[in-house]
Amino acid sequence: MGSSVCQADIAAHLRVYGSIRSHLFVLAKRHVYYDNQDILCPTTEGRLFLRRSVYRFNLWITKILRPKFEKVGNSPVGLNDNELPPYDVVLILHAFMLHPRAFYSDTIRLFPELGVLHGFPLIQVAGLIDDFMKYIPKPEQIAFWEASTGETFAMPLSTTSTDKFIIKCPNCKHTFQALWMEASDDGKGSNLAAPCDGCNLVITDLAFGAAIISDDIRRAKSGNGVGLAGTILTVEGVLDPERSRALTIDIVQVVGLYKIEKLSLNNVIQTLMEIPENVIESLSVDFLAFYGLPGGFSFDLGAGVLRQTGFASKMYHNGWTNPQFPHKCSAILEESISRYAGFLKLSMDRNAGSLGPAHDIDLVWHTHQLKYNYRTDFLRIFGWFLDHIDFAPVDVLATSYSNGGDRWETAYGTPYHDYFLNATFPQAMSV
């Protein structure tokens, strides 16, 4: 499947990673810091920036993709240039698509509008990034975004006491404006806590999650569509609505939510908060892990953006984000594509444990995940698809990387991690 990714795709992706690494310097002023384990973390202001970026991603889906979806349905027609979103929204989409199981599941369950995308608009986005790794939008792109969403195009790196957003109460459906700084539990915008002036519910991410759970349960009980997040795909990654509905019914009977029609939203929230840990551990799916995150998504998009910043730094420090690298080192990229094919061959032995990819292989893998046909490629050839998870504990990742190196060198007799480490290029112009 390495042939699904070409050198032009990787070159475009390296340009995107170069811009992500450059963006880190902007965030480093006030929005992020490294903890004592060298993990990139958001400051209070950073959490608000990421929350606002997720909100803007939701706006892009509902205000720009939805009208298109209503015209073309699930046809993956891709984006016109003026439909490309602001840079912070680009980063959210990029991080989301690099978790293909969550992305596909949420597309099926919550956001069918994402079905109009023909993969991540990699070539279009890379075309807006100059050699100094700055994202330079077109005037018509800015005008279309602002006319469609009512939001300024510029990233919300700073939030004032008068900055507002629109929120729809998940309980009474009343729509109102709230202040970003005040609609939180700390007065700084970190975690959503907005009192509804229609029903007095304090709207939190968990309240939105409870409303989505209620909808998911009702849909499962109706016999149409899919059920709870985490039940939608089989272990192999195959969509199975009937199985999803059956698992959902089993879960909600255990946790006391089967008679959802008779419960108020407050009842649902209270029930969720009181489920004993041993009950959660007994379930076939830890469904609570998929609810209560910003924007209603089943994956923490803001955290995903920060983790991709770490990967971008690896590419930068080896010089691979230098704009000249893809042209002067095409043989290295071609070898990385071949190595990705070898990695997939080893990964298809599902009894061999997790294989941590070498960084060059990971780059090609990431690029493949941004393709529209990533999931179908795997299902067509192997009958299941390989998910990508980048948030395992450090010791688990270390074991995975070691396992990958051992199995590679046993199978092929060539260096694994050292190939990337030795394939350096000057960092000039990649700042």
Salt bridges, closest charged atoms under 4 A:
ASP9 OD2 - LYS371 NZ 2.84
GLU45 OE2 - ARG30 NE 3.06
ASP81 OD2 - LYS138 NZ 3.26
GLU83 OE1 - LYS68 NZ 2.61
ASP88 OD2 - ARG56 NE 2.75
ASP106 OD1 - ARG109 NH2 3.30
GLU113 OE2 - ARG66 NE 2.67
ASP131 OD1 - ARG15 NH2 2.91
GLU151 OE1 - ARG56 NH1 3.27
ASP163 OD2 - ARG52 NH1 3.49
ASP197 OD1 - HIS174 NE2 2.65
ASP205 OD2 - ARG51 NH2 2.76
ASP215 OD1 - ARG218 NH1 3.58
ASP216 OD2 - ARG109 NH1 2.72
ASP216 OD1 - ARG219 NH2 2.78
GLU236 OE2 - ARG350 NH1 3.91
GLU261 OE1 - LYS221 NZ 3.15
ASP349 OD2 - ARG407 NH2 3.86
ASP360 OD2 - ARG339 NE 2.69
ASP362 OD1 - HIS366 NE2 3.16
ASP362 OD1 - HIS388 NE2 3.90
ASP377 OD2 - HIS368 NE2 2.91
ASP377 OD1 - ARG380 NH2 2.99
ASP390 OD1 - HIS99 NE2 2.96
ASP390 OD1 - ARG307 NE 2.73
